[in-house]
Amino acid sequence: MKTETTHTHTQGPWKAHPAFFFGHDSFQITGTNGDSSPFLCRLTDDTPNFEANARLIAACPDLLAALKSLVFEASHFVHGNGKNGTFVANELKNAIAAISKAEGNV
């Protein structure tokens, strides 16, 4: 399964950092790729569920990678031309870890 990418995003992983911004508690999301940490966005406490939303945003690259890999391997496994079930189980483990990160359980 090949998909064309027409848009790119800051490479992951991303991280949500607690911060204080102009009198508000906030979470700042940054990329953690390479030597620099590019600023991506900030959610403040005047936004409902800002902490949970920040964790979800920070998990996006992990979720995307895990789901793409899982879909690819599962589709090949189902059609009999992919890797064995152990590999698919590992991809499921990666997907579960990405979900856990999004829910703040890391």
Buried (B, 14 or more C-beta within 10 A) or exposed (E): EEEEEEEEEBEBBBBBEEBEEEEBBBBBBBBBBEEEBEEBBBBBBEBEEBBBBBBBBBBBBBBEBBBEBBBBBBEBBEEEEBEEEEBBEBBBEBBEBBBEBBEBEE
